[in-house]
C-alpha cells in the first residue's frame, strides 16, 4: 500500500472520529471543532484518490 493511501485512510478515520464525537479536546484550551474533522476527512479522501491514481499509472 502506498504512503498516500495509508495516510489518507488514517486521516479519514480521524476525521470520522472527530465528526462523530462533536470535536475532540486536544488540550484544555484548544478544542478541535467539527469543521476540522470535515477538513481532515476531505483531505484523507483526496490522498486516497491520489494514491490509487498513482498505483494505476505505475502499476
N, C-alpha and C positions, 0 to 999 in steps of 0.2 A: 504494500500500500504506500502510495506516495506521501510525502510530507504535507503537501497542501490538503490532500484529502483527510488525513488523520487530524490535522489542525482544525479543519472545517468541522469534522464530526465532534471534536471536543468543544468547539465554540457553539455548535448547535445545542449540545447537551446543556452547557452553561446557560445559554440564552433561554432555553425552555424552563430550567430550574428557576431562573430569576423571574420570568413571567409567571410561573406557577405560584411562587411564594410572594408575589407582590413586592418584589425588590428584596435584596439581601443586604443586611447591615455589614458592610466591610469593616468599618470601625464604629465607635460610638458616635462619632461626629459626621461621618460621611456615608449615608445610606445610598445604595445604588438603586435608582428608580427604575420603573418598568421600561422606560424608553431605552435605557442602556441594554436591558435584556433583549429588546427588539432589534437594536443595532447589532448586538453580538450575534443574534440568531441569523439576521440577514447576511452579515459578514461570513458566518460559517457556511451558509448555503452557497455564497459566491465562491468561497475557497473549494468547496466540494465540487462545484461545477468546473472550476479552473483545473483542479487536479484530475478530474475524469476526462476533460478535454485534452490535457497533455498526454494522458495514457493512451487515448485514442489516436493521437497524432504519431506517437513514438512507438506504440506497442503493436 
